[in-house]
Every structure is written in structure tokens, then in C-alpha cells.
Amino acid sequence: MKRFLKLLFRFLLLLIIAFVIFFFWGSSPNLEESEYEKLVTNSYPSKIDNDSVFSIVTYNIGYLSGMTNNLPVAKPKNLQKVLTETKKTNPDIIAFQEIDYNASRSYKVNQQNEIAKLGYNYVAEAVNWDETYVPFPYWPFSMHFGKVISGQSIISKYPLKEHQRIVLERVADAPFYRDAFYIERLAQVVKVVLNDTEIVVINVHLEAFDKPTRVHQFEEVLQIFNKYKDDYPTILLGDFNSRARNKSAIIQKMFAINTIGNAAFNAANISNTFDTKDPFERIDYIFYTKNSIEYVSGKVLNEFGTASDHLPVLMNFKLK
């Protein structure tokens, strides 16, 4: 009995050591922190069809996993669908959230670069999730995400400059294992040179699961927006994870500011963006400064279907 207990103790000790080694290895980064913020210029064939009307899209692309996002099943290959619909829509600027740059869960395809080949020669990349091995979904092991390098991107047919990756507040009371694998929430800020005018685009993806943190992040983002709105035509867009029909949601604060427009949004008949199987809620938005941007038209792009669990939002606009 004594020998058995000794063997059991050794086995448990080895198990704990193996777990600790795996935990630190899995949560270790693949990239240097200096690589988390990039401005890239490409040389793809590109054509701009507009004169004075510009177009911008926000799209939580959900790493092209459709409605299987966090499910323990093989992921679909939805890239071709997004390429086809993006080519049809042909926006000048696209802001992505949850886009993979090199991840096992999305077949190690750099989704940003593949879409940019449609003629987007200016790219701002902001990594917010860099893990050597993510052990989720927990079972079966074969469905683990594994290596993940993911983030937020802005791709454009017009030049980009002065790119910033601003890390927002983390969940304060998260358990250590969640905090180690936490997806950093970002405000990605870049200037876009539209002909002779610089505009500011702020691309955000706020906390999904912890409301107090989301509220604090929103307040941070609003401060960033206020920093630019008086000096530049400013667009704030992305996945706010805040429900339009919830009267206590923090997004209501944005709706109440009468100097800010809300593209493709009618409070009496709200177009939904989530989820794509049966859209029931609006959590993705494009806001803009009314004094410097003239809203032309906008819509939720239902034609993208279930390539992601979110639908993109489009805005056509002029500069005043």
C-alpha cells in the first residue's frame, strides 16, 4: 500500500509538472510584441471607380468559421464566398475584426492577405491574440484551436498612415487561466488619405462576455473618438458587442449624441447583424461625424450569408 501511494504521488506530481509546462508553452506568443502593429503596402492591380463617393465596411469575419465559431467541429472553408461578395460590393475600405493571419483553426491561411489581393494595397494589421496552442474547444483534442495569430485589420484602396494599436482594459477579475489566453480588446486607429483629405478610422472589438469591462472599454473608445472628431472627419466602427434594443446597453450613449450619425440604422426598424443563421440582434455599427461626413447610403450586407456569424455593414459617404 505504501509503495502504491508513493507511485500515485509521483504520477500526480508528474501530471502537475506536465500541466504547468503545457500551460506556459501554450500561452506563450509566436511573435515579438513589435510585430503586433504593422502598416503594409502591396502592389496588387487596383482600380478606384468612385469620384467623390467613398465606401467603407465593418465586418467581424469570425475567422471564416461561420456558425461553427466555438463548436468542436471541423471548420468550413468560407474564404471563396467572402472573396466573391467583397469583389461584388467593392468597398474602398474594409475594417475586420477576428481575422486570422496564421492559425491552425483556419487552415493556416492569412485571411487578410488573401482578401487584400482583390486590390487593397494599403493594410493596417493589429494582432490581438497570439498563442502557441489554445486548448479550446476542450473536447475532442483534435478540435483544439492550436496555434492562433489573429486580430483586427483595416485594408484600403487609399493610402493609410499613422497606425496605432491601442489595448483596452482587460477583465479585472478573470481567473488566471482565462487571463493567460485572453483576447486583447483593441481600438485600432489609422488615418486614411482620401484624395487630399485625411480621415480617421477607429476599428474596435469590445469585450463580449463581461459587461462592466465592455462599459469601461466603450468609455476609452469614446475618449479616442473625441480626440479626433473636431479636427478630422472621423469614423468609429466595429463589433461593439452591445445590443441596440437593450435600453441599458452602453451603445445607447452613442445613439443619444446628435452630432454623430449611425449608418444603415433605423431605430424603428433595426437591421440585424448577428447571428447569420437567424439574425436577431444588432451589435455591429458604423458611426461618423455629421459635421464633416455626408451620409449617402448604407446597408447590412446579407448576401455574405453564413461565412461568419456576423454580417458586414456598409456605408457610402461624401466628405463635406
Contacts in CASP RR format, 6 or more apart in sequence:
PFRMAT RR
TARGET T0000
AUTHOR 0000-0000-0000
METHOD contacts of the structure
MODEL  1
MKRFLKLLFRFLLLLIIAFVIFFFWGSSPNLEESEYEKLVTNSYPSKIDN
DSVFSIVTYNIGYLSGMTNNLPVAKPKNLQKVLTETKKTNPDIIAFQEID
YNASRSYKVNQQNEIAKLGYNYVAEAVNWDETYVPFPYWPFSMHFGKVIS
GQSIISKYPLKEHQRIVLERVADAPFYRDAFYIERLAQVVKVVLNDTEIV
VINVHLEAFDKPTRVHQFEEVLQIFNKYKDDYPTILLGDFNSRARNKSAI
IQKMFAINTIGNAAFNAANISNTFDTKDPFERIDYIFYTKNSIEYVSGKV
LNEFGTASDHLPVLMNFKLK
22 133 0 8 1.000
23 177 0 8 1.000
23 180 0 8 1.000
25 132 0 8 1.000
25 133 0 8 1.000
26 131 0 8 1.000
26 132 0 8 1.000
26 133 0 8 1.000
26 134 0 8 1.000
26 135 0 8 1.000
27 131 0 8 1.000
27 132 0 8 1.000
27 180 0 8 1.000
27 181 0 8 1.000
28 131 0 8 1.000
28 132 0 8 1.000
29 130 0 8 1.000
29 131 0 8 1.000
29 132 0 8 1.000
30 102 0 8 1.000
30 130 0 8 1.000
30 131 0 8 1.000
30 132 0 8 1.000
30 147 0 8 1.000
30 149 0 8 1.000
31 127 0 8 1.000
31 130 0 8 1.000
31 149 0 8 1.000
35 127 0 8 1.000
36 126 0 8 1.000
36 127 0 8 1.000
36 128 0 8 1.000
36 130 0 8 1.000
36 165 0 8 1.000
37 125 0 8 1.000
37 126 0 8 1.000
37 127 0 8 1.000
37 163 0 8 1.000
37 164 0 8 1.000
37 165 0 8 1.000
38 123 0 8 1.000
38 124 0 8 1.000
38 125 0 8 1.000
38 126 0 8 1.000
38 163 0 8 1.000
39 122 0 8 1.000
39 123 0 8 1.000
39 124 0 8 1.000
39 125 0 8 1.000
39 160 0 8 1.000
39 161 0 8 1.000
39 163 0 8 1.000
39 190 0 8 1.000
40 122 0 8 1.000
40 123 0 8 1.000
40 124 0 8 1.000
40 125 0 8 1.000
41 121 0 8 1.000
41 122 0 8 1.000
41 123 0 8 1.000
42 116 0 8 1.000
42 117 0 8 1.000
42 119 0 8 1.000
42 120 0 8 1.000
42 121 0 8 1.000
42 122 0 8 1.000
42 123 0 8 1.000
43 121 0 8 1.000
44 116 0 8 1.000
44 117 0 8 1.000
44 118 0 8 1.000
44 119 0 8 1.000
44 120 0 8 1.000
44 121 0 8 1.000
45 119 0 8 1.000
46 119 0 8 1.000
46 120 0 8 1.000
46 121 0 8 1.000
46 157 0 8 1.000
47 119 0 8 1.000
48 92 0 8 1.000
48 157 0 8 1.000
48 158 0 8 1.000
49 90 0 8 1.000
50 92 0 8 1.000
52 318 0 8 1.000
52 319 0 8 1.000
53 296 0 8 1.000
53 316 0 8 1.000
53 317 0 8 1.000
53 318 0 8 1.000
54 92 0 8 1.000
54 93 0 8 1.000
54 194 0 8 1.000
54 316 0 8 1.000
54 317 0 8 1.000
54 318 0 8 1.000
54 319 0 8 1.000
55 89 0 8 1.000
55 90 0 8 1.000
55 91 0 8 1.000
55 92 0 8 1.000
55 93 0 8 1.000
55 314 0 8 1.000
55 315 0 8 1.000
55 316 0 8 1.000
55 317 0 8 1.000
56 91 0 8 1.000
56 92 0 8 1.000
56 93 0 8 1.000
56 94 0 8 1.000
56 95 0 8 1.000
56 201 0 8 1.000
56 235 0 8 1.000
56 237 0 8 1.000
56 286 0 8 1.000
56 314 0 8 1.000
56 315 0 8 1.000
56 317 0 8 1.000
57 89 0 8 1.000
57 91 0 8 1.000
57 93 0 8 1.000
57 94 0 8 1.000
57 95 0 8 1.000
57 301 0 8 1.000
57 312 0 8 1.000
57 313 0 8 1.000
57 314 0 8 1.000
57 315 0 8 1.000
58 94 0 8 1.000
58 95 0 8 1.000
58 97 0 8 1.000
58 203 0 8 1.000
58 237 0 8 1.000
58 238 0 8 1.000
58 239 0 8 1.000
58 284 0 8 1.000
58 285 0 8 1.000
58 286 0 8 1.000
58 312 0 8 1.000
58 313 0 8 1.000
59 94 0 8 1.000
59 95 0 8 1.000
59 96 0 8 1.000
59 97 0 8 1.000
59 284 0 8 1.000
59 304 0 8 1.000
59 308 0 8 1.000
59 310 0 8 1.000
59 312 0 8 1.000
59 313 0 8 1.000
60 96 0 8 1.000
60 97 0 8 1.000
60 98 0 8 1.000
60 205 0 8 1.000
60 238 0 8 1.000
60 239 0 8 1.000
60 284 0 8 1.000
60 308 0 8 1.000
60 309 0 8 1.000
60 310 0 8 1.000
61 82 0 8 1.000
61 96 0 8 1.000
61 97 0 8 1.000
61 98 0 8 1.000
61 99 0 8 1.000
61 111 0 8 1.000
61 307 0 8 1.000
61 308 0 8 1.000
61 310 0 8 1.000
62 69 0 8 1.000
62 97 0 8 1.000
62 98 0 8 1.000
62 99 0 8 1.000
62 308 0 8 1.000
62 309 0 8 1.000
62 310 0 8 1.000
63 69 0 8 1.000
63 75 0 8 1.000
63 98 0 8 1.000
63 99 0 8 1.000
63 100 0 8 1.000
63 103 0 8 1.000
63 105 0 8 1.000
63 106 0 8 1.000
63 111 0 8 1.000
63 150 0 8 1.000
64 75 0 8 1.000
64 76 0 8 1.000
64 77 0 8 1.000
64 78 0 8 1.000
64 79 0 8 1.000
64 82 0 8 1.000
64 100 0 8 1.000
64 106 0 8 1.000
64 111 0 8 1.000
64 307 0 8 1.000
64 308 0 8 1.000
65 75 0 8 1.000
65 76 0 8 1.000
65 78 0 8 1.000
65 105 0 8 1.000
65 106 0 8 1.000
65 308 0 8 1.000
65 309 0 8 1.000
66 76 0 8 1.000
66 78 0 8 1.000
66 276 0 8 1.000
66 306 0 8 1.000
66 307 0 8 1.000
66 308 0 8 1.000
66 309 0 8 1.000
67 275 0 8 1.000
67 276 0 8 1.000
67 277 0 8 1.000
67 306 0 8 1.000
67 309 0 8 1.000
68 74 0 8 1.000
68 75 0 8 1.000
68 76 0 8 1.000
69 309 0 8 1.000
70 136 0 8 1.000
70 137 0 8 1.000
71 137 0 8 1.000
72 137 0 8 1.000
72 138 0 8 1.000
72 139 0 8 1.000
72 140 0 8 1.000
72 143 0 8 1.000
73 143 0 8 1.000
74 143 0 8 1.000
75 105 0 8 1.000
75 106 0 8 1.000
75 107 0 8 1.000
77 107 0 8 1.000
78 306 0 8 1.000
78 307 0 8 1.000
78 308 0 8 1.000
79 109 0 8 1.000
79 111 0 8 1.000
79 114 0 8 1.000
81 304 0 8 1.000
81 305 0 8 1.000
81 307 0 8 1.000
82 115 0 8 1.000
82 304 0 8 1.000
82 307 0 8 1.000
83 114 0 8 1.000
83 115 0 8 1.000
83 118 0 8 1.000
85 301 0 8 1.000
85 303 0 8 1.000
85 304 0 8 1.000
85 307 0 8 1.000
86 94 0 8 1.000
86 115 0 8 1.000
86 118 0 8 1.000
87 118 0 8 1.000
88 303 0 8 1.000
89 301 0 8 1.000
89 314 0 8 1.000
91 314 0 8 1.000
92 156 0 8 1.000
92 157 0 8 1.000
92 158 0 8 1.000
92 194 0 8 1.000
93 154 0 8 1.000
93 155 0 8 1.000
93 156 0 8 1.000
93 157 0 8 1.000
93 158 0 8 1.000
93 192 0 8 1.000
93 201 0 8 1.000
94 115 0 8 1.000
94 120 0 8 1.000
94 154 0 8 1.000
94 155 0 8 1.000
94 156 0 8 1.000
95 152 0 8 1.000
95 153 0 8 1.000
95 154 0 8 1.000
95 188 0 8 1.000
95 201 0 8 1.000
95 203 0 8 1.000
95 237 0 8 1.000
95 238 0 8 1.000
96 111 0 8 1.000
96 112 0 8 1.000
96 115 0 8 1.000
96 151 0 8 1.000
96 152 0 8 1.000
96 153 0 8 1.000
96 154 0 8 1.000
96 155 0 8 1.000
96 203 0 8 1.000
97 151 0 8 1.000
97 152 0 8 1.000
97 203 0 8 1.000
97 204 0 8 1.000
97 205 0 8 1.000
97 238 0 8 1.000
97 239 0 8 1.000
98 150 0 8 1.000
98 151 0 8 1.000
98 152 0 8 1.000
98 205 0 8 1.000
98 239 0 8 1.000
98 308 0 8 1.000
99 111 0 8 1.000
99 112 0 8 1.000
99 150 0 8 1.000
99 151 0 8 1.000
99 152 0 8 1.000
99 153 0 8 1.000
100 106 0 8 1.000
100 109 0 8 1.000
100 110 0 8 1.000
100 111 0 8 1.000
100 148 0 8 1.000
100 149 0 8 1.000
100 150 0 8 1.000
100 151 0 8 1.000
101 110 0 8 1.000
101 111 0 8 1.000
101 112 0 8 1.000
101 113 0 8 1.000
101 125 0 8 1.000
101 127 0 8 1.000
101 149 0 8 1.000
101 150 0 8 1.000
101 151 0 8 1.000
102 108 0 8 1.000
102 110 0 8 1.000
102 147 0 8 1.000
102 149 0 8 1.000
103 145 0 8 1.000
103 146 0 8 1.000
103 147 0 8 1.000
103 148 0 8 1.000
103 149 0 8 1.000
103 150 0 8 1.000
104 145 0 8 1.000
104 146 0 8 1.000
104 147 0 8 1.000
104 148 0 8 1.000
105 134 0 8 1.000
105 145 0 8 1.000
105 146 0 8 1.000
105 148 0 8 1.000
112 123 0 8 1.000
112 125 0 8 1.000
112 153 0 8 1.000
112 155 0 8 1.000
113 123 0 8 1.000
115 155 0 8 1.000
116 123 0 8 1.000
116 155 0 8 1.000
119 157 0 8 1.000
120 155 0 8 1.000
120 156 0 8 1.000
120 157 0 8 1.000
121 156 0 8 1.000
121 157 0 8 1.000
122 155 0 8 1.000
122 156 0 8 1.000
122 157 0 8 1.000
122 158 0 8 1.000
122 159 0 8 1.000
122 160 0 8 1.000
123 153 0 8 1.000
123 154 0 8 1.000
123 155 0 8 1.000
123 156 0 8 1.000
123 160 0 8 1.000
124 153 0 8 1.000
124 154 0 8 1.000
124 155 0 8 1.000
124 156 0 8 1.000
124 160 0 8 1.000
124 163 0 8 1.000
124 188 0 8 1.000
124 190 0 8 1.000
125 151 0 8 1.000
125 153 0 8 1.000
126 151 0 8 1.000
126 152 0 8 1.000
126 153 0 8 1.000
126 163 0 8 1.000
126 165 0 8 1.000
126 186 0 8 1.000
126 188 0 8 1.000
126 203 0 8 1.000
127 149 0 8 1.000
127 150 0 8 1.000
127 151 0 8 1.000
127 165 0 8 1.000
128 150 0 8 1.000
128 151 0 8 1.000
128 152 0 8 1.000
128 167 0 8 1.000
128 183 0 8 1.000
128 184 0 8 1.000
128 185 0 8 1.000
128 186 0 8 1.000
128 205 0 8 1.000
129 148 0 8 1.000
129 149 0 8 1.000
129 150 0 8 1.000
129 151 0 8 1.000
129 183 0 8 1.000
129 184 0 8 1.000
130 148 0 8 1.000
130 149 0 8 1.000
130 150 0 8 1.000
131 146 0 8 1.000
131 147 0 8 1.000
131 148 0 8 1.000
131 181 0 8 1.000
132 146 0 8 1.000
132 147 0 8 1.000
133 144 0 8 1.000
133 146 0 8 1.000
133 147 0 8 1.000
134 144 0 8 1.000
134 145 0 8 1.000
134 146 0 8 1.000
134 147 0 8 1.000
134 148 0 8 1.000
134 181 0 8 1.000
135 141 0 8 1.000
135 144 0 8 1.000
135 145 0 8 1.000
135 146 0 8 1.000
136 144 0 8 1.000
136 145 0 8 1.000
136 181 0 8 1.000
137 143 0 8 1.000
137 144 0 8 1.000
137 145 0 8 1.000
150 183 0 8 1.000
151 186 0 8 1.000
152 186 0 8 1.000
152 188 0 8 1.000
152 203 0 8 1.000
152 205 0 8 1.000
154 160 0 8 1.000
154 188 0 8 1.000
154 190 0 8 1.000
154 201 0 8 1.000
154 203 0 8 1.000
156 192 0 8 1.000
158 192 0 8 1.000
158 193 0 8 1.000
158 194 0 8 1.000
159 192 0 8 1.000
159 193 0 8 1.000
160 190 0 8 1.000
160 191 0 8 1.000
160 192 0 8 1.000
160 193 0 8 1.000
161 190 0 8 1.000
161 191 0 8 1.000
161 193 0 8 1.000
161 198 0 8 1.000
162 189 0 8 1.000
162 190 0 8 1.000
162 191 0 8 1.000
163 188 0 8 1.000
163 189 0 8 1.000
163 190 0 8 1.000
164 188 0 8 1.000
164 189 0 8 1.000
164 190 0 8 1.000
165 186 0 8 1.000
165 188 0 8 1.000
166 186 0 8 1.000
166 187 0 8 1.000
166 188 0 8 1.000
166 189 0 8 1.000
166 220 0 8 1.000
166 224 0 8 1.000
167 184 0 8 1.000
167 185 0 8 1.000
167 186 0 8 1.000
168 184 0 8 1.000
168 185 0 8 1.000
168 186 0 8 1.000
168 187 0 8 1.000
168 204 0 8 1.000
168 206 0 8 1.000
168 207 0 8 1.000
168 216 0 8 1.000
168 217 0 8 1.000
168 220 0 8 1.000
168 221 0 8 1.000
169 185 0 8 1.000
169 213 0 8 1.000
169 216 0 8 1.000
169 217 0 8 1.000
169 220 0 8 1.000
170 179 0 8 1.000
170 182 0 8 1.000
170 184 0 8 1.000
170 185 0 8 1.000
170 213 0 8 1.000
171 178 0 8 1.000
171 179 0 8 1.000
171 182 0 8 1.000
171 207 0 8 1.000
171 209 0 8 1.000
171 210 0 8 1.000
171 213 0 8 1.000
172 212 0 8 1.000
172 213 0 8 1.000
174 182 0 8 1.000
174 210 0 8 1.000
185 204 0 8 1.000
185 205 0 8 1.000
185 206 0 8 1.000
185 207 0 8 1.000
185 217 0 8 1.000
186 203 0 8 1.000
186 204 0 8 1.000
186 205 0 8 1.000
187 202 0 8 1.000
187 203 0 8 1.000
187 204 0 8 1.000
187 220 0 8 1.000
187 221 0 8 1.000
187 224 0 8 1.000
188 202 0 8 1.000
188 203 0 8 1.000
188 204 0 8 1.000
189 200 0 8 1.000
189 201 0 8 1.000
189 202 0 8 1.000
189 203 0 8 1.000
189 224 0 8 1.000
189 228 0 8 1.000
190 200 0 8 1.000
190 201 0 8 1.000
190 203 0 8 1.000
191 198 0 8 1.000
191 199 0 8 1.000
191 200 0 8 1.000
191 201 0 8 1.000
191 232 0 8 1.000
192 198 0 8 1.000
192 199 0 8 1.000
192 200 0 8 1.000
192 201 0 8 1.000
194 319 0 8 1.000
197 233 0 8 1.000
197 319 0 8 1.000
198 232 0 8 1.000
199 232 0 8 1.000
199 233 0 8 1.000
199 234 0 8 1.000
199 235 0 8 1.000
199 293 0 8 1.000
199 319 0 8 1.000
200 228 0 8 1.000
200 232 0 8 1.000
200 233 0 8 1.000
200 234 0 8 1.000
200 235 0 8 1.000
201 234 0 8 1.000
201 235 0 8 1.000
201 237 0 8 1.000
202 221 0 8 1.000
202 224 0 8 1.000
202 225 0 8 1.000
202 228 0 8 1.000
202 234 0 8 1.000
202 235 0 8 1.000
202 236 0 8 1.000
202 237 0 8 1.000
203 237 0 8 1.000
203 238 0 8 1.000
204 217 0 8 1.000
204 221 0 8 1.000
204 236 0 8 1.000
204 237 0 8 1.000
204 238 0 8 1.000
204 239 0 8 1.000
204 240 0 8 1.000
205 238 0 8 1.000
205 239 0 8 1.000
205 241 0 8 1.000
206 214 0 8 1.000
206 217 0 8 1.000
206 218 0 8 1.000
206 221 0 8 1.000
206 239 0 8 1.000
206 240 0 8 1.000
206 241 0 8 1.000
206 242 0 8 1.000
207 213 0 8 1.000
207 214 0 8 1.000
207 217 0 8 1.000
207 241 0 8 1.000
208 214 0 8 1.000
208 241 0 8 1.000
214 241 0 8 1.000
214 242 0 8 1.000
214 250 0 8 1.000
215 250 0 8 1.000
218 240 0 8 1.000
218 242 0 8 1.000
218 250 0 8 1.000
218 251 0 8 1.000
218 253 0 8 1.000
221 236 0 8 1.000
222 253 0 8 1.000
222 254 0 8 1.000
225 234 0 8 1.000
225 236 0 8 1.000
225 287 0 8 1.000
228 234 0 8 1.000
229 289 0 8 1.000
232 292 0 8 1.000
233 288 0 8 1.000
233 289 0 8 1.000
233 292 0 8 1.000
233 293 0 8 1.000
233 319 0 8 1.000
233 320 0 8 1.000
234 288 0 8 1.000
234 289 0 8 1.000
234 292 0 8 1.000
234 293 0 8 1.000
235 286 0 8 1.000
235 287 0 8 1.000
235 288 0 8 1.000
235 289 0 8 1.000
235 293 0 8 1.000
235 315 0 8 1.000
236 286 0 8 1.000
236 287 0 8 1.000
236 288 0 8 1.000
237 285 0 8 1.000
237 286 0 8 1.000
237 287 0 8 1.000
237 313 0 8 1.000
238 284 0 8 1.000
238 285 0 8 1.000
238 286 0 8 1.000
239 283 0 8 1.000
239 284 0 8 1.000
239 310 0 8 1.000
240 250 0 8 1.000
240 251 0 8 1.000
240 283 0 8 1.000
240 284 0 8 1.000
240 285 0 8 1.000
241 283 0 8 1.000
242 249 0 8 1.000
242 250 0 8 1.000
242 251 0 8 1.000
242 283 0 8 1.000
243 249 0 8 1.000
243 251 0 8 1.000
243 281 0 8 1.000
243 282 0 8 1.000
243 283 0 8 1.000
244 251 0 8 1.000
244 255 0 8 1.000
244 265 0 8 1.000
244 267 0 8 1.000
244 270 0 8 1.000
244 281 0 8 1.000
244 282 0 8 1.000
244 283 0 8 1.000
245 270 0 8 1.000
245 281 0 8 1.000
245 282 0 8 1.000
246 252 0 8 1.000
251 285 0 8 1.000
254 260 0 8 1.000
254 262 0 8 1.000
254 285 0 8 1.000
254 287 0 8 1.000
255 262 0 8 1.000
255 267 0 8 1.000
259 289 0 8 1.000
259 290 0 8 1.000
259 291 0 8 1.000
260 287 0 8 1.000
260 288 0 8 1.000
260 289 0 8 1.000
260 290 0 8 1.000
261 287 0 8 1.000
261 288 0 8 1.000
261 289 0 8 1.000
261 290 0 8 1.000
261 295 0 8 1.000
262 285 0 8 1.000
262 286 0 8 1.000
262 287 0 8 1.000
263 285 0 8 1.000
263 286 0 8 1.000
263 287 0 8 1.000
263 288 0 8 1.000
263 295 0 8 1.000
263 298 0 8 1.000
263 313 0 8 1.000
263 314 0 8 1.000
263 315 0 8 1.000
263 317 0 8 1.000
264 271 0 8 1.000
264 286 0 8 1.000
264 298 0 8 1.000
264 299 0 8 1.000
264 300 0 8 1.000
264 313 0 8 1.000
264 314 0 8 1.000
264 315 0 8 1.000
265 271 0 8 1.000
265 282 0 8 1.000
265 285 0 8 1.000
270 282 0 8 1.000
271 282 0 8 1.000
271 299 0 8 1.000
271 300 0 8 1.000
272 279 0 8 1.000
272 280 0 8 1.000
272 281 0 8 1.000
272 282 0 8 1.000
272 300 0 8 1.000
272 311 0 8 1.000
273 279 0 8 1.000
273 281 0 8 1.000
273 282 0 8 1.000
273 283 0 8 1.000
273 284 0 8 1.000
273 300 0 8 1.000
273 310 0 8 1.000
273 311 0 8 1.000
273 312 0 8 1.000
273 313 0 8 1.000
274 280 0 8 1.000
274 281 0 8 1.000
274 282 0 8 1.000
274 283 0 8 1.000
274 284 0 8 1.000
274 309 0 8 1.000
274 310 0 8 1.000
274 311 0 8 1.000
275 281 0 8 1.000
275 309 0 8 1.000
275 310 0 8 1.000
276 304 0 8 1.000
276 305 0 8 1.000
276 306 0 8 1.000
276 307 0 8 1.000
276 308 0 8 1.000
276 309 0 8 1.000
276 310 0 8 1.000
276 311 0 8 1.000
277 306 0 8 1.000
277 309 0 8 1.000
279 302 0 8 1.000
279 311 0 8 1.000
283 310 0 8 1.000
284 310 0 8 1.000
284 311 0 8 1.000
284 312 0 8 1.000
284 313 0 8 1.000
285 313 0 8 1.000
286 313 0 8 1.000
286 315 0 8 1.000
288 295 0 8 1.000
288 315 0 8 1.000
288 317 0 8 1.000
291 320 0 8 1.000
292 319 0 8 1.000
292 320 0 8 1.000
293 317 0 8 1.000
293 318 0 8 1.000
293 319 0 8 1.000
293 320 0 8 1.000
294 317 0 8 1.000
294 318 0 8 1.000
294 319 0 8 1.000
294 320 0 8 1.000
295 315 0 8 1.000
295 317 0 8 1.000
296 316 0 8 1.000
296 317 0 8 1.000
296 318 0 8 1.000
297 315 0 8 1.000
297 316 0 8 1.000
298 313 0 8 1.000
298 314 0 8 1.000
298 315 0 8 1.000
298 316 0 8 1.000
299 313 0 8 1.000
299 314 0 8 1.000
300 311 0 8 1.000
300 312 0 8 1.000
300 313 0 8 1.000
300 314 0 8 1.000
301 311 0 8 1.000
301 312 0 8 1.000
301 313 0 8 1.000
301 314 0 8 1.000
302 311 0 8 1.000
304 311 0 8 1.000
304 312 0 8 1.000
305 311 0 8 1.000
END
